[in-house]
């Protein structure tokens, strides 16, 4: 039986020699000490904030095997690959293993020959596996993606509810539940459902300052907007694009390939071998773009995703925060880019109303959607609005579209009354295009044939242009004053909430959308600028070497070194193994395995 690492070293020494980091970040040291001492914990930490280390390091410091509950096979394999690069004995128990391989892993667990094992909740909670665990020394239980226990959440997994029995069956084994996505009610639900009332809560800030948030109105061609964004700001970068339906995923991925981009689809309707192959390419190659439904992404550890784009609205700010959090895990500049329009709002409201959920849950889902739409239409700093939703705060960030190009707002009460009146006068069955024509006094055949040029609202809105009226109608739909009848070909109808505005009892402020400008190219060019400062040719040569080494081993390049580590090498050009060992992310095992190869490439650029 192998002794725990701590038999020879302190946690800080293990952090340095095994993981290659000089110091703990935030509350990591406190969490690690708490777990080593046998305490339970709930850890809320943003994506890329170092959650994994909070259970990996204590596992190495305690006798026995650490059991990590993970919901996805891809996440397990990713983590296992990364840990093995560090010289840590790690394994995963899932359906990709043969029966013989599974038996061998369980034998190693009983013999104390393995440090960390990853397992799905469904397998963990079987009587057979729990009986196996009773024959092992267990260092701790780590429950990753703990928000999956929330029945009100967007990633609910019923099997997570069974994890509460771990407390009764293994009362002396510490448990740590971890998530990046949980508002106050969800945190309380995690504590209650997992019986963590006696544990400590460690809540780090939600801010991801390296991510630039950008939201724009969906124009006549959202795909063209996306292509412009990628080609101007993220040429050659890895990214994730979210669509609401499988059909849209396939259509968007195919179109992007026609435009010369390396884009692959991912959704539950694909053959599982195709889905797995696409994900594998995304993880192991550079510059691949995945177009996906929300089925993709939970637990994806690829650190150099430079952008996450939404061509359809996510279902809530929690979903948006989690999905955008997959960008820039390495701390380098990244973009969260989204476009949306009235149809997106209508579709989501229709999904809520058409669900089989009870009235209480429907009300909650509507509130979540309202919060998301408030974020989209805000004139304030987007980061402030996002963090306030999670009971966090920050100063205006200077790294979102509303900070970089401040948005005007105006008293839109009269404009709203004109728009709402026009909807009413035309019979509450026409779309925004026809209503705008009426308001602007257009003399089209359709308007004449319908007699809408005789209405009191014909021509009363000439003070605004077409794009301005489109923005006003979008905002009225977002505010819940109008609803879109999708079944009725997109016709707009009044809601009960509009009465107070029509009567002049409730003022309304609207944002004045900025005139469209060409992209300033301030996204991942931040990374390219960093590479240029360091020596871009050397940085690219180091990336090429990393890719070659990764392909030889069949692992993702980033489990060898992150881009941030390569940037440090390109900038500071270490000349010896001793110098290289001082770099962040270069632990003992990686130094021995790769040090000479990287130093050889660096030496070619000397002089």
TAGI-V866439 format. One record per residue. N is the residue number from 0. RES is the residue in one small letter. SS is DSSP state (2 for helix, 1 for strand, 0 for the rest). PSI is psi as a letter, one per 20 degrees, with the letter a starting at -180 (none if undefined). Layout:
n: <N	N>
res: <RES	RES>
ss: <SS	SS>
psi: <PSI	PSI>
This chain:
n: <0	1	2	3	4	5	6	7	8	9	10	11	12	13	14	15	16	17	18	19	20	21	22	23	24	25	26	27	28	29	30	31	32	33	34	35	36	37	38	39	40	41	42	43	44	45	46	47	48	49	50	51	52	53	54	55	56	57	58	59	60	61	62	63	64	65	66	67	68	69	70	71	72	73	74	75	76	77	78	79	80	81	82	83	84	85	86	87	88	89	90	91	92	93	94	95	96	97	98	99	100	101	102	103	104	105	106	107	108	109	110	111	112	113	114	115	116	117	118	119	120	121	122	123	124	125	126	127	128	129	130	131	132	133	134	135	136	137	138	139	140	141	142	143	144	145	146	147	148	149	150	151	152	153	154	155	156	157	158	159	160	161	162	163	164	165	166	167	168	169	170	171	172	173	174	175	176	177	178	179	180	181	182	183	184	185	186	187	188	189	190	191	192	193	194	195	196	197	198	199	200	201	202	203	204	205	206	207	208	209	210	211	212	213	214	215	216	217	218	219	220	221	222	223	224	225	226	227	228	229	230	231	232	233	234	235	236	237	238	239	240	241	242	243	244	245	246	247	248	249	250	251	252	253	254	255	256	257	258	259	260	261	262	263	264	265	266	267	268	269	270	271	272	273	274	275	276	277	278	279	280	281	282	283	284	285	286	287	288	289	290	291	292	293	294	295	296	297	298	299	300	301	302	303	304	305	306	307	308	309	310	311	312	313	314	315	316	317	318	319	320	321	322	323	324	325	326	327	328	329	330	331	332	333	334	335	336	337	338	339	340	341	342	343	344	345	346	347	348	349	350	351	352	353	354	355	356	357	358	359	360	361	362	363	364	365	366	367	368	369	370	371	372	373	374	375	376	377	378	379	380	381	382	383	384	385	386	387	388	389	390	391	392	393	394	395	396	397	398	399	400	401	402	403	404	405	406	407	408	409	410	411	412	413	414	415	416	417	418	419	420	421	422	423	424	425	426	427	428	429	430	431	432	433	434	435	436	437	438	439	440	441	442	443	444	445	446	447	448	449	450	451	452	453	454	455	456	457	458	459	460	461	462	463	464	465	466	467	468	469	470	471	472	473	474	475	476	477	478	479	480	481	482	483	484	485	486	487	488	489	490	491	492	493	494	495	496	497	498	499	500	501	502	503	504	505	506	507	508	509	510	511	512	513	514	515	516	517	518	519	520	521	522	523	524	525	526	527	528	529	530	531	532	533	534	535	536	537	538	539	540	541	542	543	544	545	546	547	548	549	550	551	552	553	554	555	556	557	558	559	560	561	562	563	564	565	566	567	568	569	570	571	572	573	574	575	576	577	578	579	580	581	582	583	584	585	586	587	588	589	590	591	592	593	594	595	596	597	598	599	600	601	602	603	604	605	606>
res: <x	x	x	x	x	x	x	x	x	x	x	x	x	x	x	x	x	x	x	x	x	x	x	x	x	x	x	x	x	x	x	x	x	x	x	x	x	x	x	x	x	x	x	x	x	x	x	x	x	x	x	x	x	x	x	x	x	x	x	x	x	x	x	x	x	x	x	x	x	x	x	x	x	x	x	x	x	x	x	x	x	x	x	x	x	x	x	x	x	x	x	x	x	x	x	x	x	x	x	x	x	x	x	x	x	x	x	x	x	x	x	x	x	x	x	x	x	x	x	x	x	x	x	x	x	x	x	x	x	x	x	x	x	x	x	x	x	x	x	x	x	x	x	x	x	x	x	x	x	x	x	x	x	x	x	x	x	x	x	x	x	x	x	x	x	x	x	x	x	x	x	x	x	x	x	x	x	x	x	x	x	x	x	x	x	x	x	x	x	x	x	x	x	x	x	x	x	x	x	x	x	x	x	x	x	x	x	x	x	x	x	x	x	x	x	x	x	x	x	x	x	x	x	x	x	x	x	x	x	x	x	x	x	x	x	x	x	x	x	x	x	x	x	x	x	x	x	x	x	x	x	x	x	x	x	x	x	x	x	x	x	x	x	x	x	x	x	x	x	x	x	x	x	x	x	x	x	x	x	x	x	x	x	x	x	x	x	x	x	x	x	x	x	x	x	x	x	x	x	x	x	x	x	x	x	x	x	x	x	x	x	x	x	x	x	x	x	x	x	x	x	x	x	x	x	x	x	x	x	x	x	x	x	x	x	x	x	x	x	x	x	x	x	x	x	x	x	x	x	x	x	x	x	x	x	x	x	x	x	x	x	x	x	x	x	x	x	x	x	x	x	x	x	x	x	x	x	x	x	x	x	x	x	x	x	x	x	x	x	x	x	x	x	x	x	x	x	x	x	x	x	x	x	x	x	x	x	x	x	x	x	x	x	x	x	x	x	x	x	x	x	x	x	x	x	x	x	x	x	x	x	x	x	x	x	x	x	x	x	x	x	x	x	x	x	x	x	x	x	x	x	x	x	x	x	x	x	x	x	x	x	x	x	x	x	x	x	x	x	x	x	x	x	x	x	x	x	x	x	x	x	x	x	x	x	x	x	x	x	x	x	x	x	x	x	x	x	x	x	x	x	x	x	x	x	x	x	x	x	x	x	x	x	x	x	x	x	x	x	x	x	x	x	x	x	x	x	x	x	x	x	x	x	x	x	x	x	x	x	x	x	x	x	x	x	x	x	x	x	x	x	x	x	x	x	x	x	x	x	x	x	x	x	x	x	x	x	x	x	x	x	x	x	x	x	x	x	x	x	x	x	x	x	x	x	x	x	x	x	x	x	x	x	x	x	x	x	x	x	x	x	x	x	x	x	x	x>
ss: <0	0	0	0	2	2	2	0	0	0	2	2	2	2	2	2	2	2	2	0	0	0	0	0	0	0	0	2	2	2	2	2	2	2	2	2	0	0	0	0	1	1	1	1	0	0	0	0	0	0	2	2	2	2	2	2	2	2	2	2	2	0	0	0	1	1	1	1	1	0	0	0	2	2	2	2	2	2	2	2	2	2	2	2	2	0	0	0	0	1	1	1	1	0	0	0	0	0	2	2	2	2	2	2	2	2	2	2	2	2	2	0	0	0	0	1	1	1	1	0	2	2	2	2	0	0	2	2	2	2	2	2	2	0	0	0	0	1	1	1	1	1	1	0	0	2	2	2	2	0	0	0	0	0	0	0	0	2	2	2	2	2	2	2	2	2	2	2	2	0	0	0	0	0	1	1	1	1	1	0	0	0	0	2	2	2	2	2	2	2	2	2	2	0	0	0	0	0	0	1	1	1	1	0	0	0	0	0	0	0	1	1	1	1	1	1	1	0	0	0	0	2	2	2	2	2	2	2	2	2	2	2	2	0	0	0	0	1	1	1	1	1	0	0	0	2	2	2	2	2	2	2	2	2	2	2	2	2	0	0	0	0	1	1	1	1	0	0	0	0	0	2	2	2	2	2	2	2	2	2	2	2	2	2	0	0	0	0	1	1	1	1	0	0	0	0	0	0	0	0	0	0	0	0	1	1	1	1	1	1	0	0	0	0	0	0	2	2	2	2	2	2	2	2	0	0	0	0	0	0	0	0	0	1	1	1	1	1	1	1	0	2	2	2	2	2	2	2	2	2	2	2	2	2	0	0	0	0	2	2	2	2	2	2	2	2	2	2	2	2	2	2	2	2	2	2	2	0	0	0	0	2	2	2	2	2	2	2	2	0	0	0	0	0	0	0	0	0	0	1	2	2	2	2	0	0	0	1	1	1	1	0	2	2	2	2	2	2	2	2	2	2	2	2	2	0	0	0	0	0	0	2	2	2	2	2	2	2	2	0	0	0	0	0	2	2	2	2	2	2	0	2	2	2	0	0	0	0	0	0	0	0	0	0	0	2	2	2	2	2	2	2	2	2	2	2	2	2	0	0	0	1	1	1	1	0	0	0	0	0	1	1	1	1	0	2	2	2	2	2	2	2	0	0	0	0	0	0	1	1	1	1	0	0	0	0	0	0	0	0	0	0	0	0	2	2	2	2	2	2	2	2	2	2	0	2	2	2	2	2	2	2	2	2	2	2	2	2	2	2	2	2	2	0	0	0	2	2	2	0	0	0	2	2	2	2	2	2	2	2	2	2	0	0	0	0	2	2	2	2	0	0	0	0	0	0	0	2	2	2	2	2	2	2	2	2	2	2	2	2	2	2	2	0	0	0	0>
psi: <p	q	q	q	h	i	h	h	q	r	h	h	h	h	g	g	h	g	i	k	q	h	q	q	q	c	j	g	g	g	g	g	h	g	g	h	i	j	q	q	q	p	o	o	p	q	p	j	i	k	g	h	h	h	h	g	g	h	g	h	i	q	q	a	p	p	o	p	o	p	i	p	g	g	g	g	h	g	g	g	g	g	h	h	h	i	j	p	o	q	r	q	o	a	i	i	q	r	g	g	h	g	h	g	g	h	g	h	g	h	i	k	j	q	g	p	p	p	q	q	h	g	g	g	j	q	h	g	h	h	h	g	h	i	j	q	p	p	g	r	p	p	n	q	l	i	i	i	i	o	i	i	r	i	k	p	o	h	h	h	h	i	i	h	i	h	g	h	h	m	h	j	p	q	q	p	p	q	q	i	n	o	a	g	h	h	g	h	g	g	g	g	h	j	l	k	h	i	r	q	p	o	o	r	q	i	p	n	h	i	p	p	p	p	p	q	q	p	a	h	n	h	h	h	g	g	g	g	g	g	h	h	h	k	p	j	q	q	r	p	p	p	q	h	q	g	g	h	g	g	g	g	g	g	g	h	h	h	j	j	q	n	p	q	q	o	r	i	i	q	p	h	h	g	g	g	g	g	h	g	g	g	h	i	r	q	j	p	p	p	p	r	a	i	i	p	h	p	j	o	j	o	h	k	o	i	q	p	q	o	i	q	p	r	i	r	h	g	g	g	g	g	g	h	i	i	q	k	i	j	i	r	p	r	q	o	p	q	q	r	a	h	h	g	g	g	g	g	h	h	h	g	h	i	r	j	q	r	h	g	h	g	g	g	h	g	h	g	g	g	g	g	h	h	g	h	j	q	i	r	p	h	h	g	g	g	h	h	h	k	k	r	q	r	r	p	h	j	k	r	h	h	g	h	m	q	p	q	q	r	o	j	g	g	g	g	h	g	g	g	h	h	g	g	h	j	j	l	j	q	r	h	g	g	h	g	g	g	h	j	k	q	m	r	g	g	g	g	h	i	j	i	i	i	q	i	i	p	j	j	k	i	i	q	r	g	h	g	h	g	g	g	g	g	h	h	g	h	i	j	h	q	q	p	n	g	h	k	k	j	q	p	q	q	r	h	i	i	g	h	g	h	i	j	i	o	q	p	q	q	q	o	p	q	p	p	q	q	p	i	l	j	d	i	i	h	g	h	g	h	h	h	h	g	n	h	g	g	g	h	h	h	h	g	g	g	g	g	h	g	h	h	i	k	r	q	h	i	i	f	q	q	h	h	g	h	g	g	g	h	g	i	m	q	i	r	h	g	g	h	i	i	q	p	j	n	r	g	g	h	g	h	h	i	g	h	g	h	h	g	g	h	h	i	j	q	none>
